[in-house]
Amino acid sequence: MSERAPFRALRPAFLHNTSSGPLFRRYRHRFATEWFKKNFPSGFYRPTRNEEEGKKALDQILDWNPDCLFVGGGDGTVHHLLQGELPEHLPIRIVPLGTGNVLGYNLYAGKGLRTSLTKDPLVPVRISLGQWGERYFVLMAGIEFDGRAAFLVRPKIKRFLGSTGYFLAGAEAFFRWRESRISVRCFSATGSKTQSVTNWSTKWLVASRFPVYFPPFPLKRNSPAFSDILCLDIFTGENRREFLLYVLERAFVPHRPSSRGVSLSAQRVDLMSPVPGHLDGEPFLSGDSISVSQKTATFLFSENSLRRWPAST
């Protein structure tokens, strides 16, 4: 299979997290299920409700040996899927049925559920995953402020209000601002045999793998696409007001240097103490290193998404 040629599934499987998404999810889930069964009547459909069921369903799917894996759910569903023994060559087609659907937004150029299912042609792109400790991520890892916000997300509110639940958790974390600071050490290659090391003290760091992390950061035109590089945004300010101004700067003028933070590339980031964080929206506590893994996954992009990113074409 060519990594650049359009791809059409002939023997797909559908791993469907039926519990993902906000209050109005039932219609969307039913639409996606009916679309799959109508278009692929001999396809392999497996609904799940939680991570444990998802592991068993994935084992059954891999035994069936599909030529494409549809994943119905949000960023968290994909995140849990990546922790398993997923074949790197198996094309993954995201069906955005979750709450945030940031990955689906990027893969299908900001379009909705119907477009993600009918967009043609789709192109397979192999992506190097990020790694934090023993866990993998495809979008981004956020520490300190992001981690506190992720821990404050209330499932019932998220289920009822959708992505607004994330905004409310972020606002609560902002008003509960903590004065603690985290020390990080960044390792960047500066030549074939040399490596630069820089130390930072921060209350917020994002390490992204996608050229686009949305929201709030748009395309970084100089960012390498899916290489051995982490794209980092590090807040170096002192207080809550400076943090708010920094986030607004990054959202609206991302190419302009900020006095409240730095943007750089690195191969590895060492965290000098345990820190609250999240990977693709999933909260956890870790004091390990963030890096680019040798593990990869193949995702199907819409043609429009590839055109948005000159570095990946």
Secondary structure, DSSP 4 states (H G I P E B T S, - for coil): --SSS-B--SSEEEEEETT-S-TTHHHHHHHHHHHHHHH-TTSEEEEESSHHHHHHHHHHHHHH--SEEEEEE-HHHHHHHHTS---TTSEEEEEE-SSS-HHHHHHTTT--HHHHHH---EEEEEEEEEEETTEEESSEEEEEHHHHHHHH--HHHHHHHTTHHHHHHHHHHHHT-----EEEEEEEE-SSS-EEEEEEEESEEEEESSS-BTTTB---TT--SSSS-EEEEEE---SHHHHHHHHHHHHH-TTS--TTEEEEEESEEEESS-EEEEETTEEEEE-SEEEEEEEEEEEEEEHHHHHH-GGG-
